[in-house]
Each structure stands twice: as C-alpha cells, then as structure tokens.
Amino acid sequence: MRTDKHLSASLEDYLEAIYHIVEAKQAARAKDIVERLGVHNSSVTQALRSLSEKGLVNYAPYDLVTLTEEGQVVAANVVDRHQALRSFLIEVLGLDPETAEADACRLEHDVSQQVVERLRLFMAYRREHPARVASWDPQRGDFAHASEV
C-alpha cells in the first residue's frame, strides 16, 4: 500500500462499502453504494472518480465498480480496523452492538494502526486469560474480574 494517498473518512467509507458489496456480489454498482451509504448518486459519482484517480477502484460511468489490487488492500485495512474496534467496544466495554457499530464507524478513521494492533493483542490476552482481565458487568454497572461476578 502506498502511503502518499491520504483518504478522507468519507472516501474510506466508500471503499468499505464497495468492499462489502463486492464481497457479497463480486462487483458493485453505483446504485448499490447509494443504497448502502444512503447518499445521492452525484456523491457516489464524485467519490468513485476520486477513488479511481487514486488507483483504488476500477470505475467507468454506468459500469460495474471493483477494487484494484491496491484498493483491496486499503479497503481490507479499513474493514479490519472497524471490526477490531467494534469487537473491543462490545466485548470489553459492554456496549450494545448498535452503539458499538456507530462508534466503530467514527473511530476507524482516526485511530492509528498501533492502537488497533494493541487492541488486538489485548483482546487475544483477554480471551486466553479471562479471569485476569476485568470486563464490563452490566448487572454491576462497572468493570469486574470473573472471580468477582
């Protein structure tokens, strides 16, 4: 992945949407992206042109949209950050899935890769040693070790 391409949070959202649509349907149409993100056709067209100029999507008007090899790597990274954050928010902080999803969407754009890696390591440690790490206990409304519950 080249590091000279700064992507806005909005363009990352488009890449993430395309990634999921392509995963489900092998290719995306502008209409699919409109429906998934709840945006206007003109916004999708503008975003696709920008992503195409950056070499991240294969796009031509009225044609299918696919990720380039580089676009696949960038999109997978965004999806990976999102999933790691969502899991942390649900499993450790005890947030409901809807809140965790919305907050992961906001956080994924600003969190560093180092933070994501540390979260992954923490989650792995937590799964291996559940009694050693405090988790959110909804009955107590506080964090507690497994032995305290």
N, C-alpha and C positions, 0 to 999 in steps of 0.2 A: 504494500500500500504506500503510495506516495504521500509525503507529509506536507506538500506545498498546496494542498487543496483544503481550504477552510470551508466547512459546510455549516450553514446556519442550522438552528434547531428545526426550522421548517423543512429544509432540504433533507435533513436526516429523517424526519417523519415521513417524507415521500419515499425515501429509499426503504425504510422499514415497511411501509405499506406495500410497495412493489415486491419486496422480498416475500412477504406473507402471501400475497396474491399469486405470485409465480410458484411458490411452494405448493399452493392448492390447485392451480390451473395450468402450470407450465409457462404461462405468459400472462401479461396484464394488458388491459385496455384502459384508456383514459377514463371511461365510464366506471370501471371497477375502482379506480383510485378515487374518483369523485364520491362514490358511494361509501367507500371505507373511511375516508377522511372528512366527509361532509363539507366539501369545498366546492367552489364553482369551476366549471370547465376551463375558464380562462386562467385560473390559478394553476390548474394542473398543467395546462399547455406551457405556461411560463416556467414552471418548475422542471418539467421534462426537458425543455430546451436548455435550461441551465445545467441540469444533470448530464445531458448529452454533450454539451460543450466541455464539461469536466471529464468526459470519458467514462462516466459511471453507468449510463444506460444506453441502450440501442433504441432510438426513437425516430420515427418519421410520422408526420400527421396522418391520422386515420389508420395507422398500422399498430401491430402489437408492440408492447414495450417489454423488453427483457433487460436484465442486468448484464453489464460487461463483466469480465473476469474480475477486474478491479472493483467494480460496483458491488459484486457479490461479496467480496472481502469486507468492504466498508459497511455494507448493509448487515452482514452477519455480525460484525463488531457492535453495531448499534443494537441489534436484537439481543445479543449476548449481554450487553450492559443492562438492558431493560430487564431481562429475565433474572439476572443476578440481584438487581435492586428489588424487584418485585418479590422474589423469594425471601430476601432479608427482611423486608417490611412485613411480610405475612408471618414467617416462621419465627423471627426473633422479636420483632416489635409488636406482634399480635394484631396488626391492622387487618381489617376486613379486606377481602380480595378487591372489591371495587375501589376503595380508597388507595390501596397499595398499587393498583393498576394506574390510577390517575397520577399519583405521586411519582411512580417509577417513570412515567412518560415525561414528567418535568425534570426529574433528576438526571436521567440518562444523558442529557445533552451537556451537562456541566461537570459531571464527576470525572475525575481523572482515571486512567487505566490502572494506576497504582491503587486507588481506593477500591476499584472493582476486584482486583486481584486479592487485596487484603480481606474483602468481604467474602470472597470465595474460600479463602483459607480459613477464615473464622467459621463459616458455615460447615466446612468439612470437619474441623475440630469439634464443633458443636455436635455434629452427627455421631462422631466417634466417641465422644465423652459427654453425653447429655447431663450427667449428674454434676459435672464440674462447672457448667456454664448456666448462668441464670437466664430464664426465659420469661416472657410476659405471661402472667397468670390472670386471666380475665375475672376470675372469682375474687381474687385479692385486689385487683386493680393496681398491681405492682409487679416488679420482677421478683422471681423466686427460683431457688435451686430445686431440682426434682425432689430432693430429700425433705424440703420444707412444705411441699404441697400435700 
